[in-house]
Amino acid sequence: MDYYFFDSSGIVKNYIIEIGTNWVKNVFNSVATNVIYAVSVAEVEVISAFARRLKGKTLTVGEAANASSQFKYDFANDLRVVAVEQILLNRAVNLAEKYALRGYDAIQLSAAVEVFAYINALNQGSFIFVSADNELNSVAQAEGLAVENPNNYP
């Protein structure tokens, strides 16, 4: 079994066709053998991404509604959602200071580090952090996480 932590930039690719969509869909379509984690704030970020693309006219009303509906279902039923608690926020503050990360990126990485520690303790399968953000991926690697960038799979 493989364990993945998707940040928002990776999640969006499952619902909107762009570079990396096929790779992301393969991971999401294998939820029987893959466990996919996300942090609770990803729900806001992903819905915001759809709304902004609708506003920017790169998605139609129907495409945005379909993407939102599918994502909300998956978020509630298929993804393992990490709650934002004080210990996670404390680590996020430290990561933001250490690496000059944006706020939500620090929260995403903090959650991923927490999940990685949990999976590592189980000693079952591999753990992969997935993001389309090169800067965040570099920091994740510096924190000891294995990283995949879906943009590397056109």
Buried (B, 14 or more C-beta within 10 A) or exposed (E): EBBBBBBBBBBBBBBBEBBBBEBBBEBBEEEEEBBBBBBBBBBEBBBEBBEEBBEEEEBEEEBBEBBBEEBEEBBEEEBEBBEBEEEBEEBBBEBBEEBEBEEBBBBBBBBBBBBBEEBEEEEEEEBBBBBBBEEBBEBBEEBEBEBBBBBEBE
